[in-house]
Amino acid sequence: MENNEPKKLVEKEKIVAEKLNGRFAMLGFIALIGAYLTTGQIIPGFI
């Protein structure tokens, strides 16, 4: 079975931006877990 669809090229800048965005999202999630474990609140200082 052949794949007749043309190959899509993605700019290198978009790949780098998506990787960076994912890393910052993971960092934010780790910070959320750390804040919850130390204070018991999801957003410290806000109920």
N, C-alpha and C positions, 0 to 999 in steps of 0.2 A: 504494500500500500504506500503510495507516494504522497508526500505533503507538497501540494502545489501552491501553497500560500507564500507570498514574498516574505523574506526575512525583514523584520523591523529593526532598525538601528536606533539605539537609545544613546543620547549624548552622555559623555562621561560625567559632566557636571551634575546631571540629574541622578545618576547612580550614587555619586559621592553625597549629594544632598539627602537622598533617601536613607543612606547608611547613617549619616550624622543625625538625622531626625530620629531614627530608630534608637540610636545610642542615647540620645537625650531623653527619649521616652522611657527607656529602661532605667536610666539614672533617676528620673522623677519617680518611678515606681518604687525603687529602692529607698528613696528619701521618704516616700509616703509610708512604707512599712516601718522605717526607722522612727519616724515621728509617732506612729501609732503605738509602737512597742514602748517608747520612752514616756509618752504622755497619756496614752489611752484614748486619744482623740484623733480623728482623721485630719482635721484642720486645727492645729493647736491655737487656742485663744478664741476660737469661734465655735461655741457650743459643742 
